[in-house]
Amino acid sequence: MTDRGVPRFRTAGRLDHIEPFYVMECAKEAARIAASPECDPARGGEPMIFLNIGEPDFTAAEAVTRAAERCLRDGATQYTQATGLPELRERIAAWYGQRFGIAVDPARIVVTAGASAALQLVCLALFEPGDEVLMPDPSYPCNRHFVAAAGATPTLLPAGPAARFQLDAGTVAARWGKDTRGVLLASPSNPTGTSIAPEAMRDIAGFVRERGGVTIVDEIYLGLSYDPRYAASALMWGDDVISVNSFSKYFSMTGWRLGWLVLPRELVAPVERLAQNLYICPSTLAQQAALACFEPASIAEYERRRAEFRRRRDLVVPALDEIGLTVPVMPDGAFYAWADCSRFAASSWDFCFDMMRRAHVALTPGRDFGPAAAERYLRLSFASSLPELEQALARLKRVLA
């Protein structure tokens, strides 16, 4: 701004379609309160417990850290192909076969600078102004913003507890229009932790295929599935289904910024061309380290962590229900509980800020995830340790009693 209050720069019109990331506003307030005397144990306060950010409390497996150290020591940090290290693409493909019984050609895999880059690449490759993309409400906010940044229109379709907060083929068919280009789904979902049943995914992919559209599925939490009924990749329903995945959640590598796409063969070259120009290649260090994710010892450690997340879920969800913060659908994956706070407040935004101040527990209001039930629901991340979760639940119970 100039001293006359006139903006110095004209920003692009696409920013008008990108909403603020409200969870960050909550995080700033939580950090402010956490730094105040009331949260200082030395002054008799109780420290803030952060259950608002979706980040595992585990770090990279030991073998991954050692691989990164070797990479640095040996100077193996030059550019890779834009599509990623061939050996890493092969190991990802082998993982699909071992874990999900799906044969994936490594040539269909593009390693990306995180799942965010993967979604950006797909949206830029497939969507343009005038296109519409159908998505569930609630859903992760950045996913719709990637669509909007490509100039297309994300259309959120309300999905309630009866539908497990997910879309089905009937809902997609009822809303499909002349400008609809495809669907962008997430299974398991952030913020609900619910997945789309395999037969429902089959029907959605089949309908979209008949209409000449594209099915994109965010599967970054697929490794953290707890119910065998839902632990299946959408890739089983055809090689025209696009899967987005990441090393951040199951593999505990959030800050390494490494993800991947599984694409139809004809889309690999266009996406590669975009990647070459947008960021040249993913981090070489992260790629070299990620090779160690698929070692037997690493997989065993990730499975131990998955079991730990399930134990946390089994603690948190019944406790929230007992308090009155009802979780209408048991999360079958990820590390989130989507809880109804309408018994205590008309606005989840106000409720979450109130809990920050009174219980010193940071939660995420529903505003980010879509308008359908933004005031009714909040998201709790159970990616923290069991002792922290127990303490947070005790505080919430104390205040809400």
C-alpha positions as CSV (number, residue, x, y, z in Angstrom):
1,M,0.0,0.0,0.0
2,T,1.1,3.5,-0.6
3,D,0.8,6.3,2.0
4,R,-2.4,7.2,0.3
5,G,-3.9,3.7,0.8
6,V,-3.7,2.8,-2.9
7,P,-2.3,-0.7,-3.6
8,R,1.1,-0.5,-5.3
9,F,0.4,-3.7,-7.3
10,R,-2.5,-5.1,-9.2
11,T,-2.9,-8.7,-8.2
12,A,-4.2,-11.4,-10.5
13,G,-7.9,-12.0,-10.6
14,R,-7.5,-15.7,-9.8
15,L,-6.8,-14.6,-6.2
16,D,-10.4,-13.6,-5.9
17,H,-11.3,-17.3,-6.0
18,I,-8.7,-18.4,-3.4
19,E,-10.0,-18.1,0.1
20,P,-7.8,-17.6,3.1
21,F,-6.6,-20.7,4.8
22,Y,-8.5,-20.1,8.0
23,V,-6.8,-22.9,10.0
24,M,-3.7,-20.7,9.9
25,E,-5.6,-17.9,11.6
26,C,-6.5,-20.3,14.4
27,A,-2.9,-21.5,14.6
28,K,-1.7,-17.9,15.1
29,E,-4.2,-17.3,17.9
30,A,-3.3,-20.7,19.5
31,A,0.4,-19.7,19.3
32,R,-0.3,-16.3,20.9
33,I,-2.2,-17.9,23.8
34,A,0.5,-20.6,24.2
35,A,3.1,-17.9,24.7
36,S,1.0,-16.1,27.4
37,P,1.6,-16.5,31.1
38,E,-1.6,-18.6,31.5
39,C,0.1,-21.3,29.5
40,D,3.4,-21.1,31.2
41,P,4.0,-24.1,33.5
42,A,6.6,-22.1,35.5
43,R,3.8,-19.7,36.5
44,G,1.3,-22.4,37.2
45,G,-0.3,-22.5,33.8
46,E,-1.1,-25.4,31.6
47,P,0.6,-25.6,28.2
48,M,-1.4,-25.5,25.0
49,I,-2.1,-28.9,23.4
50,F,-2.2,-28.6,19.6
51,L,-4.7,-30.9,17.9
52,N,-5.3,-28.6,15.0
53,I,-2.6,-29.4,12.6
54,G,-2.6,-32.6,10.5
55,E,1.0,-33.7,10.9
56,P,2.3,-37.0,12.3
57,D,4.2,-36.7,15.6
58,F,6.6,-39.4,14.1
59,T,9.5,-38.4,11.9
60,A,11.2,-40.2,9.1
61,A,12.2,-43.8,9.7
62,E,15.8,-44.4,10.7
63,A,16.8,-45.9,7.4
64,V,15.4,-42.9,5.6
65,T,17.5,-40.5,7.7
66,R,20.6,-42.6,7.1
67,A,20.0,-42.6,3.4
68,A,19.7,-38.8,3.4
69,E,23.0,-38.6,5.3
70,R,24.7,-40.8,2.7
71,C,23.2,-38.7,-0.1
72,L,24.7,-35.6,1.3
73,R,28.1,-37.2,2.2
74,D,28.4,-38.6,-1.3
75,G,27.3,-35.4,-3.0
76,A,24.4,-37.2,-4.8
77,T,22.4,-34.0,-5.0
78,Q,22.3,-33.2,-8.8
79,Y,19.0,-32.7,-10.7
80,T,17.0,-35.8,-11.5
81,Q,14.5,-36.4,-14.3
82,A,11.4,-34.2,-13.9
83,T,9.5,-37.5,-13.4
84,G,11.7,-38.6,-10.6
85,L,14.4,-41.2,-10.0
86,P,13.6,-44.3,-12.1
87,E,14.5,-46.5,-9.1
88,L,12.1,-44.7,-6.9
89,R,9.3,-45.0,-9.5
90,E,10.0,-48.7,-9.6
91,R,9.8,-49.1,-5.8
92,I,6.5,-47.2,-5.6
93,A,5.1,-49.4,-8.3
94,A,6.3,-52.5,-6.4
95,W,4.6,-51.2,-3.2
96,Y,1.2,-51.0,-5.0
97,G,1.6,-54.7,-5.9
98,Q,2.7,-55.8,-2.4
99,R,0.2,-53.7,-0.5
100,F,-2.8,-53.5,-2.7
101,G,-2.4,-56.3,-5.2
102,I,-2.4,-53.8,-8.1
103,A,0.1,-54.0,-11.1
104,V,1.2,-50.4,-11.9
105,D,3.7,-49.7,-14.6
106,P,6.5,-47.5,-13.2
107,A,6.3,-45.5,-16.4
108,R,2.9,-44.2,-15.2
109,I,4.3,-42.8,-12.0
110,V,5.5,-39.2,-11.8
111,V,7.4,-38.2,-8.6
112,T,6.4,-34.7,-7.5
113,A,7.4,-32.0,-5.0
114,G,4.8,-33.1,-2.6
115,A,1.1,-34.0,-3.2
116,S,0.4,-30.3,-3.6
117,A,2.6,-30.1,-6.6
118,A,1.0,-33.3,-7.9
119,L,-2.5,-31.7,-7.7
120,Q,-1.3,-28.5,-9.3
121,L,0.2,-30.4,-12.2
122,V,-2.9,-32.4,-12.8
123,C,-5.2,-29.4,-12.6
124,L,-3.1,-27.3,-14.9
125,A,-2.8,-30.2,-17.4
126,L,-6.6,-31.0,-17.4
127,F,-8.7,-28.0,-16.5
128,E,-9.2,-24.6,-18.0
129,P,-11.6,-21.6,-17.6
130,G,-15.2,-22.8,-18.2
131,D,-14.6,-26.3,-16.8
132,E,-16.4,-27.5,-13.6
133,V,-15.0,-30.0,-11.2
134,L,-17.3,-31.8,-8.7
135,M,-16.0,-32.3,-5.1
136,P,-17.6,-33.3,-1.8
137,D,-18.4,-30.8,1.0
138,P,-16.5,-31.2,3.4
139,S,-13.1,-31.6,1.7
140,Y,-9.6,-30.3,2.1
141,P,-9.6,-26.6,1.1
142,C,-6.4,-26.5,-0.9
143,N,-7.8,-29.2,-3.3
144,R,-10.6,-26.8,-4.5
145,H,-8.1,-24.0,-4.7
146,F,-5.9,-25.9,-7.1
147,V,-8.9,-26.2,-9.4
148,A,-9.6,-22.5,-9.0
149,A,-6.0,-21.6,-9.7
150,A,-6.2,-23.4,-13.0
151,G,-9.2,-21.2,-13.9
152,A,-11.8,-23.9,-13.5
153,T,-14.8,-23.9,-11.1
154,P,-14.8,-26.3,-8.1
155,T,-18.4,-27.2,-7.2
156,L,-18.9,-28.5,-3.7
157,L,-21.7,-31.0,-3.2
158,P,-22.9,-31.4,0.4
159,A,-22.3,-34.9,1.7
160,G,-23.6,-35.7,5.2
161,P,-23.1,-38.5,7.7
162,A,-25.6,-40.8,5.9
163,A,-23.2,-40.7,2.9
164,R,-20.1,-41.0,5.1
165,F,-19.3,-37.4,4.1
166,Q,-18.4,-38.7,0.6
167,L,-20.0,-38.5,-2.9
168,D,-21.6,-41.5,-4.7
169,A,-22.4,-42.1,-8.3
170,G,-26.0,-41.0,-7.9
171,T,-25.0,-37.6,-6.5
172,V,-22.4,-37.1,-9.2
173,A,-24.8,-38.1,-12.0
174,A,-27.5,-35.7,-10.6
175,R,-25.2,-32.7,-10.7
176,W,-23.2,-33.5,-13.8
177,G,-23.7,-30.7,-16.4
178,K,-22.4,-29.7,-19.9
179,D,-19.4,-28.0,-18.4
180,T,-18.5,-30.7,-15.9
181,R,-15.0,-32.0,-16.6
182,G,-14.6,-34.5,-13.8
183,V,-14.5,-35.2,-10.0
184,L,-11.8,-34.7,-7.4
185,L,-12.3,-37.0,-4.5
186,A,-10.3,-37.9,-1.4
187,S,-10.2,-41.4,0.2
188,P,-9.5,-41.4,3.1
189,S,-10.6,-37.8,3.5
190,N,-9.3,-34.8,5.3
191,P,-11.2,-33.7,7.5
192,T,-13.5,-36.7,8.1
193,G,-11.1,-39.7,8.0
194,T,-13.8,-41.5,6.0
195,S,-13.2,-43.5,2.8
196,I,-15.3,-44.3,-0.3
197,A,-16.3,-47.9,-0.4
198,P,-14.6,-49.8,-3.3
199,E,-17.9,-50.5,-5.0
200,A,-19.0,-46.9,-4.7
201,M,-15.6,-45.8,-6.2
202,R,-16.1,-48.2,-9.1
203,D,-19.6,-46.7,-9.8
204,I,-18.3,-43.2,-9.7
205,A,-15.3,-43.9,-12.0
206,G,-17.6,-45.8,-14.4
207,F,-20.1,-43.0,-14.7
208,V,-17.4,-40.4,-15.2
209,R,-15.7,-42.5,-17.8
210,E,-19.0,-42.8,-19.7
211,R,-19.3,-39.0,-19.7
212,G,-15.7,-38.6,-21.0
213,G,-14.6,-37.0,-17.8
214,V,-11.7,-37.6,-15.4
215,T,-11.6,-39.1,-11.9
216,I,-8.9,-37.8,-9.6
217,V,-8.5,-39.3,-6.2
218,D,-6.4,-37.9,-3.4
219,E,-5.0,-41.0,-1.6
220,I,-2.4,-39.4,0.6
221,Y,-3.9,-41.2,3.7
222,L,-4.4,-44.5,2.0
223,G,-1.5,-46.1,3.8
224,L,-3.2,-45.1,7.1
225,S,-6.4,-47.2,6.6
226,Y,-7.7,-49.1,9.5
227,D,-10.7,-51.0,8.0
228,P,-10.0,-53.7,5.4
229,R,-13.4,-52.9,3.8
230,Y,-12.0,-49.5,2.6
231,A,-8.3,-50.2,2.3
232,A,-8.2,-50.3,-1.5
233,S,-6.8,-47.9,-4.1
234,A,-9.1,-46.4,-6.7
235,L,-6.5,-47.5,-9.3
236,M,-8.1,-50.9,-9.2
237,W,-11.0,-49.4,-11.3
238,G,-9.1,-48.6,-14.4
239,D,-5.9,-47.1,-15.7
240,D,-7.7,-43.9,-16.5
241,V,-8.1,-43.1,-12.8
242,I,-5.6,-40.6,-11.5
243,S,-4.2,-41.2,-8.0
244,V,-2.4,-38.5,-6.0
245,N,-0.2,-39.8,-3.1
246,S,2.5,-38.5,-0.8
247,F,5.4,-39.5,1.5
248,S,4.1,-37.1,4.1
249,K,1.5,-39.1,6.1
250,Y,2.1,-42.9,6.1
251,F,5.8,-42.4,5.5
252,S,6.1,-39.5,8.1
253,M,8.1,-37.2,5.8
254,T,5.9,-34.0,5.9
255,G,8.7,-31.4,5.5
256,W,10.6,-33.4,2.9
257,R,7.9,-32.3,0.3
258,L,7.8,-35.4,-1.8
259,G,4.7,-37.0,-3.4
260,W,3.7,-38.8,-6.6
261,L,1.1,-39.3,-9.3
262,V,-0.1,-42.4,-11.0
263,L,-1.4,-41.3,-14.4
264,P,-2.8,-42.7,-17.6
265,R,0.1,-43.2,-19.9
266,E,-1.0,-40.5,-22.3
267,L,-0.9,-37.9,-19.5
268,V,2.7,-38.6,-18.4
269,A,4.4,-36.5,-21.1
270,P,2.2,-33.4,-20.7
271,V,2.6,-33.5,-16.9
272,E,6.4,-34.0,-17.3
273,R,6.5,-30.9,-19.5
274,L,4.8,-28.8,-16.9
275,A,7.0,-30.2,-14.1
276,Q,10.1,-29.4,-16.1
277,N,9.1,-25.8,-16.3
278,L,7.5,-25.3,-12.9
279,Y,10.2,-26.8,-10.7
280,I,12.6,-28.8,-12.8
281,C,12.5,-31.9,-10.5
282,P,11.6,-32.9,-7.0
283,S,14.2,-32.7,-4.3
284,T,17.0,-35.1,-5.1
285,L,17.8,-35.5,-1.4
286,A,14.2,-36.4,-0.5
287,Q,14.0,-38.8,-3.4
288,Q,17.3,-40.6,-2.5
289,A,16.1,-40.8,1.1
290,A,12.6,-42.1,0.1
291,L,14.2,-45.2,-1.5
292,A,14.7,-46.4,2.0
293,C,11.0,-46.1,2.8
294,F,10.4,-49.5,1.1
295,E,13.0,-51.5,3.0
296,P,11.4,-54.2,5.1
297,A,12.5,-52.6,8.4
298,S,11.0,-49.3,7.4
299,I,7.7,-50.9,6.3
300,A,7.5,-52.7,9.7
301,E,8.0,-49.4,11.5
302,Y,5.3,-47.7,9.5
303,E,2.9,-50.5,10.2
304,R,3.7,-50.2,13.9
305,R,2.9,-46.5,13.6
306,R,-0.4,-47.2,11.8
307,A,-1.4,-49.5,14.6
308,E,-0.6,-46.7,17.1
309,F,-2.7,-44.2,15.1
310,R,-5.6,-46.7,15.3
311,R,-5.2,-47.0,19.1
312,R,-5.4,-43.2,19.3
313,R,-8.5,-43.2,17.2
314,D,-10.1,-45.8,19.4
315,L,-9.4,-43.7,22.5
316,V,-10.5,-40.3,21.0
317,V,-13.7,-41.1,19.2
318,P,-15.6,-42.7,22.1
319,A,-14.3,-40.0,24.5
320,L,-15.6,-37.2,22.2
321,D,-18.9,-38.9,22.0
322,E,-19.1,-39.2,25.8
323,I,-18.3,-35.5,26.1
324,G,-21.0,-34.5,23.7
325,L,-18.8,-33.8,20.7
326,T,-20.4,-36.5,18.7
327,V,-18.4,-38.1,15.8
328,P,-21.3,-39.4,13.6
329,V,-19.1,-41.6,11.4
330,M,-16.1,-43.5,12.7
331,P,-13.0,-42.5,10.8
332,D,-11.6,-45.6,9.0
333,G,-8.3,-43.9,8.0
334,A,-6.1,-40.8,8.4
335,F,-5.8,-39.2,11.9
336,Y,-8.9,-36.9,12.1
337,A,-12.2,-37.0,14.0
338,W,-14.9,-34.8,12.5
339,A,-17.0,-33.9,15.5
340,D,-20.3,-32.1,15.9
341,C,-20.1,-29.2,18.4
342,S,-23.6,-27.8,17.9
343,R,-24.7,-29.0,21.3
344,F,-22.4,-26.4,22.8
345,A,-22.2,-23.5,20.3
346,A,-23.9,-22.2,17.2
347,S,-20.5,-21.6,15.5
348,S,-17.6,-24.1,15.5
349,W,-15.3,-21.1,14.9
350,D,-16.4,-19.5,18.2
351,F,-16.3,-22.9,19.9
352,C,-12.7,-23.6,18.9
353,F,-11.5,-20.2,19.9
354,D,-13.3,-20.6,23.2
355,M,-11.6,-24.0,23.8
356,M,-8.2,-22.4,23.1
357,R,-8.8,-19.9,25.8
358,R,-10.6,-22.0,28.4
359,A,-9.2,-25.5,27.9
360,H,-5.9,-24.6,26.2
361,V,-6.7,-27.1,23.4
362,A,-6.3,-26.0,19.8
363,L,-8.9,-27.5,17.4
364,T,-9.8,-26.7,13.8
365,P,-13.2,-25.2,13.0
366,G,-15.1,-26.4,10.0
367,R,-14.9,-23.2,8.0
368,D,-12.0,-24.2,5.8
369,F,-13.6,-27.4,4.6
370,G,-16.8,-26.1,2.9
371,P,-19.9,-24.2,3.7
372,A,-22.4,-27.1,4.1
373,A,-21.7,-27.8,7.8
374,A,-19.0,-25.3,8.6
375,E,-20.7,-24.0,11.7
376,R,-21.6,-27.4,13.0
377,Y,-18.4,-29.5,12.8
378,L,-14.8,-29.2,13.9
379,R,-11.7,-31.3,13.1
380,L,-9.6,-32.8,15.8
381,S,-6.2,-34.3,14.8
382,F,-5.2,-37.4,16.8
383,A,-1.7,-37.3,15.4
384,S,-0.4,-36.4,18.9
385,S,0.8,-38.9,21.5
386,L,-1.6,-40.8,23.7
387,P,-0.7,-38.9,26.9
388,E,-1.3,-35.6,25.1
389,L,-4.6,-36.8,23.8
390,E,-5.7,-38.1,27.2
391,Q,-4.9,-34.7,28.8
392,A,-6.7,-32.8,26.0
393,L,-9.8,-34.9,26.4
394,A,-9.8,-34.4,30.1
395,R,-9.5,-30.7,29.7
396,L,-12.4,-30.6,27.2
397,K,-14.5,-32.7,29.5
398,R,-13.7,-30.4,32.5
399,V,-14.7,-27.2,30.6
400,L,-17.8,-28.6,28.8
401,A,-19.2,-30.3,31.9
